[in-house]
């Protein structure tokens, strides 16, 4: 005598996830605080149907990334480094040097560090679009302007 197992709890999947586009203005925002909130949206943690193993998050368009604020002496003391793979190939740059070369890099790197370090995190990071100025080519997706409250809640503008 065997009976069929009936699944009673709902598990969201990528096929059932509705994609939303958000527009975030980074002017005057603190780098780390903004990165935390963007990472939450990319992962989908702001949704009631959050599923850790599925691509549930939304798309985020960030404008004015060149006008981010860092606190303290991070402009001169924060170091971004990478290793080329060759002996003596460690390369170091300060925050100011990195911003001079690419103003979007610090925000993208901060968000990348807060996502999962696997294929899912790579797919989530591809949904982040960062622009140094106020212009962006995503008007056709009709992104919703949003800011973040004190506790990180999404507040539509």
Helices and strands as residue ranges (DSSP letters): E 21-25, H 31-43, E 59-63, G 65-67, H 74-77, E 79-83, E 90-94, H 95-101, H 105-114, H 119-125, E 128-130, G 139-141, E 144-148, E 154-156
